[in-house]
């Protein structure tokens, strides 16, 4: 199963590449939001609490609970991991600049699998052509249904190879 995510990008977006010409993975979302959350979790950790999750329906709701005894004396970064650098995230463009569409895979933490398209319909046609070789035999109308049902919330699109296509 592959995991793809639809991202809105500027019209002139060119995903960065390393010196070997390979795309550099970029996490989706705002670094500023990630950093704020990291700092909040660390502050709560230092006060004796750790993050936990409640599952309500299909949503995970974060909450803080007293730190487990086995976590006493452990540095926050050892428990949660080192704080990521801003370079690990895609640019935090203003919403008005995010006018085009690009499909990313999540397995690599965010590398593009498609060119940038102005219209989501054009991306759906491209996906049909490029991924319709038997791995994901969806007609363009099915890809469009998947893409438009997920946008603009930008939820993850899970695609199973050789699923019976509909649409």
Secondary structure, 3 states (H helix, E strand, C coil): CEEEEEEEECCCCCCCECCCCCECCCECCCHHHHHHHHHHHHHHHHCCEEEEEEEECCEEEEEEEECCHHHCCCCHHHHHCCCCCHHHECCCCCHHHCCEEEEEECCCCCEECCCCECCHHHHHHHHHHHHCCCCCCCCHHHHHHHHHHHCCCCCEEEECCCCCCCC
